[in-house]
Amino acid sequence: MLEKYNATVYRKKYPISVEILRKAYIDEGKTLKEMCNIIGVTSPITVSKILKAYGFDTNKNSKATNQTKNGRTDKEFKQLLIEEYVKNRRSIDSIAQELSVSNRTILNYLKRYGISRRSRNEKSSCFTGGRNICSNGYVEIIVPGHPATNARGYVYEHRIVAEKKLGRYLRSDEVVHHIDGNKTNNSPDNLIVLSNEDHATLHALLKSGMSYEDAISPANKCQ
C-alpha cells in the first residue's frame, strides 16, 4: 500500500525557504527536474510532493497562473487589476508588459473577476487629451489651468458645461445635479446648479417619492 501523503512530514524532512521555492519554480520557471538540484533530491515526484507541502500547485495550468500573479493570492491579484486598470486607467497592454504576459491573459482575468472593460472610445490615463469615464460614473476631460483640475489634469465635464452656461466658475458651496440621473449625460439642459444644502434637500425629496417638478424650484435651474 502506498504511504499516505502528509504535507507536515515533507516540510519537516525538507526544510527550505518558501521564497527560494517561489523564486526558482514560479519566477524563474524551473522544471520539476531542475528543482531536484535546488532542493537536494533525485526524484521529480518527490519535488512535486515537497512543492505541494509548501502550498505550490505543480499542475501545468496552475503554474502558469502562479507565474502571472507573481505569488499573489487570487484576491490580491484581483485588487491589483482593479487598482491599475479601473482606478489608474492603465491600458491592458501596459499591464501585460509589466507582468510579462500576453494581453489575452489580462483580458481573461478581467472576465474572470467580473471587471468591465472600458469601451474603445474611453482613453487610458496615459492619453493626454482624452475624455474619460471615471470609476464613479462621472465624465472627466482635460482643461489646463482650471482651478478644479486634479493631479492628472482633468476636470469633471458636468462642471465645465455648467460653468459655461453660468458664465463663471462654480463656488465651493455649489454642486451640479444631473436631472435624469445619468452621470454621463452632460447636456446643458440636463444640469442644474444647486447649493450643497439644496442638493441634499432635493435628493431627500426625490427619495420620498416627490416628483422632480414639485421638488425643484425654477429659480435653481442653471441659467
C-alpha positions as CSV (number, residue, x, y, z in Angstrom):
1,M,0.0,0.0,0.0
2,L,1.3,3.5,-0.9
3,E,2.1,5.7,2.1
4,K,-0.5,8.4,2.6
5,Y,0.8,11.9,1.6
6,N,1.5,14.1,4.6
7,A,2.4,17.7,4.0
8,T,3.8,18.3,7.5
9,V,6.1,15.3,7.2
10,Y,7.6,16.7,3.9
11,R,8.0,20.2,5.4
12,K,10.0,18.7,8.4
13,K,12.0,16.4,6.2
14,Y,12.9,19.0,3.6
15,P,13.0,22.4,5.4
16,I,13.5,25.0,2.7
17,S,12.6,28.7,2.3
18,V,9.3,29.4,0.6
19,E,10.9,32.4,-1.0
20,I,13.6,30.2,-2.6
21,L,11.0,27.8,-3.9
22,R,8.9,30.6,-5.3
23,K,11.9,32.3,-7.0
24,A,13.1,29.1,-8.6
25,Y,9.8,27.4,-9.5
26,I,7.5,30.4,-10.1
27,D,9.7,33.4,-11.0
28,E,12.4,31.5,-12.9
29,G,10.0,28.8,-14.2
30,K,12.3,25.9,-13.5
31,T,11.0,22.4,-14.2
32,L,10.5,19.7,-11.5
33,K,13.7,18.0,-12.8
34,E,15.7,21.2,-12.4
35,M,14.3,21.7,-9.0
36,C,15.9,18.5,-7.8
37,N,19.3,20.1,-7.5
38,I,17.9,23.1,-5.7
39,I,16.1,21.0,-3.1
40,G,18.7,18.2,-3.0
41,V,16.6,15.2,-4.1
42,T,16.8,12.9,-7.1
43,S,13.1,12.4,-8.0
44,P,10.8,14.9,-9.7
45,I,8.0,13.1,-8.0
46,T,9.5,14.0,-4.6
47,V,9.9,17.6,-5.7
48,S,6.2,17.7,-6.6
49,K,5.2,16.5,-3.2
50,I,7.6,19.0,-1.5
51,L,6.2,21.9,-3.5
52,K,2.7,20.7,-2.7
53,A,3.6,20.6,1.0
54,Y,4.7,24.3,0.8
55,G,1.5,25.3,-1.0
56,F,2.6,25.3,-4.6
57,D,0.4,23.6,-7.3
58,T,2.5,21.7,-9.8
59,N,-0.3,21.4,-12.3
60,K,0.9,23.0,-15.5
61,N,-2.1,25.4,-15.8
62,S,-1.8,26.3,-12.1
63,K,1.9,27.0,-12.5
64,A,1.2,29.4,-15.4
65,T,-1.4,31.1,-13.2
66,N,1.1,31.5,-10.4
67,Q,3.7,33.0,-12.8
68,T,1.1,35.5,-13.9
69,K,0.1,36.5,-10.4
70,N,3.7,36.5,-9.2
71,G,3.0,34.9,-5.9
72,R,-0.2,37.0,-5.2
73,T,-3.3,35.4,-3.9
74,D,-6.4,35.5,-6.2
75,K,-7.9,38.3,-4.1
76,E,-4.6,40.3,-4.2
77,F,-4.3,39.9,-8.0
78,K,-7.9,41.0,-8.5
79,Q,-7.3,44.1,-6.4
80,L,-4.2,44.8,-8.4
81,L,-6.2,44.8,-11.7
82,I,-8.9,47.0,-10.1
83,E,-6.3,49.4,-8.9
84,E,-4.3,49.6,-12.2
85,Y,-7.0,49.1,-14.9
86,V,-10.0,50.7,-13.2
87,K,-8.7,53.3,-10.9
88,N,-5.4,54.3,-12.6
89,R,-6.9,53.6,-16.0
90,R,-3.8,51.9,-17.4
91,S,-4.1,50.1,-20.7
92,I,-4.3,46.4,-20.9
93,D,-1.1,46.4,-23.0
94,S,1.0,48.3,-20.3
95,I,-0.2,45.9,-17.6
96,A,0.5,42.9,-19.7
97,Q,4.0,44.1,-20.5
98,E,4.8,44.8,-16.8
99,L,3.7,41.3,-15.8
100,S,5.4,39.7,-18.8
101,V,2.2,38.1,-20.1
102,S,0.0,38.4,-23.1
103,N,-2.9,40.9,-23.5
104,R,-5.2,37.9,-23.8
105,T,-4.1,36.7,-20.3
106,I,-5.1,40.0,-18.8
107,L,-8.4,40.0,-20.7
108,N,-9.2,36.5,-19.4
109,Y,-8.6,37.7,-15.8
110,L,-10.7,40.8,-16.2
111,K,-13.5,38.5,-17.4
112,R,-12.9,36.0,-14.6
113,Y,-13.1,38.7,-11.9
114,G,-16.1,40.4,-13.5
115,I,-14.2,43.7,-14.2
116,S,-15.9,45.5,-17.0
117,R,-13.7,46.5,-19.9
118,R,-13.6,50.2,-20.9
119,S,-15.1,51.0,-24.3
120,R,-12.9,51.7,-27.2
121,N,-13.9,55.4,-27.0
122,E,-12.5,55.7,-23.5
123,K,-8.9,56.5,-23.1
124,S,-6.4,55.3,-20.6
125,S,-4.7,57.7,-18.2
126,C,-1.6,57.8,-20.4
127,F,-3.7,59.6,-23.1
128,T,-3.0,63.3,-22.8
129,G,-6.1,64.7,-24.4
130,G,-9.0,62.3,-23.8
131,R,-12.4,62.1,-22.3
132,N,-12.6,59.5,-19.5
133,I,-15.4,57.9,-17.7
134,C,-14.3,57.5,-14.1
135,S,-15.0,54.6,-11.8
136,N,-17.6,56.7,-10.0
137,G,-19.5,57.1,-13.3
138,Y,-18.8,60.8,-14.0
139,V,-17.0,62.0,-17.1
140,E,-13.8,63.9,-16.9
141,I,-11.9,66.0,-19.5
142,I,-8.6,67.8,-19.7
143,V,-8.9,71.5,-19.1
144,P,-5.5,73.1,-18.5
145,G,-5.4,75.9,-15.9
146,H,-8.8,75.3,-14.5
147,P,-8.9,75.8,-10.7
148,A,-10.6,72.5,-10.1
149,T,-8.0,70.5,-12.2
150,N,-6.9,67.3,-10.4
151,A,-3.4,65.9,-10.3
152,R,-3.8,64.3,-13.7
153,G,-5.0,67.5,-15.4
154,Y,-8.7,66.5,-15.5
155,V,-11.9,68.3,-14.5
156,Y,-15.4,66.9,-14.4
157,E,-17.2,67.6,-17.6
158,H,-20.5,68.4,-16.0
159,R,-18.8,71.2,-14.0
160,I,-17.3,72.7,-17.2
161,V,-20.7,72.6,-19.0
162,A,-22.5,74.2,-16.1
163,E,-19.8,76.9,-15.7
164,K,-20.0,77.8,-19.4
165,K,-23.8,78.2,-19.1
166,L,-23.4,80.3,-16.0
167,G,-20.6,82.4,-17.4
168,R,-18.5,81.9,-14.2
169,Y,-16.7,79.3,-12.1
170,L,-18.7,77.3,-9.6
171,R,-18.4,78.4,-6.0
172,S,-17.1,76.0,-3.4
173,D,-20.6,75.7,-1.9
174,E,-22.2,74.8,-5.3
175,V,-22.8,71.4,-6.9
176,V,-24.1,70.2,-10.3
177,H,-27.1,67.9,-10.4
178,H,-28.0,65.6,-13.3
179,I,-31.7,65.9,-13.8
180,D,-32.2,62.4,-15.4
181,G,-29.7,60.7,-13.0
182,N,-27.4,59.8,-15.9
183,K,-23.9,60.9,-14.9
184,T,-22.6,60.8,-18.4
185,N,-25.4,63.0,-19.9
186,N,-23.8,66.4,-19.6
187,S,-26.2,68.3,-21.9
188,P,-26.7,71.8,-20.5
189,D,-30.5,71.1,-20.3
190,N,-29.8,68.1,-18.1
191,L,-27.8,70.0,-15.5
192,I,-28.8,72.4,-12.7
193,V,-26.6,74.1,-10.2
194,L,-27.6,74.0,-6.5
195,S,-26.1,74.8,-3.2
196,N,-24.8,71.8,-1.2
197,E,-27.7,72.2,1.2
198,D,-30.4,72.5,-1.6
199,H,-28.8,69.5,-3.4
200,A,-29.1,67.3,-0.2
201,T,-32.7,68.5,0.2
202,L,-33.6,67.7,-3.4
203,H,-32.3,64.1,-3.1
204,A,-34.3,63.7,0.1
205,L,-37.5,64.9,-1.5
206,L,-37.0,62.7,-4.6
207,K,-36.3,59.7,-2.3
208,S,-39.5,60.4,-0.5
209,G,-41.4,59.9,-3.8
210,M,-42.0,63.5,-4.7
211,S,-41.8,64.3,-8.5
212,Y,-38.9,66.2,-9.8
213,E,-41.1,69.1,-11.0
214,D,-42.5,69.5,-7.4
215,A,-39.2,69.1,-5.7
216,I,-37.1,71.6,-7.7
217,S,-37.6,75.3,-7.8
218,P,-37.3,77.0,-11.3
219,A,-35.0,79.6,-9.6
220,N,-32.5,76.9,-9.0
221,K,-32.1,75.9,-12.6
222,C,-28.8,76.5,-14.4
223,Q,-29.4,79.8,-16.3
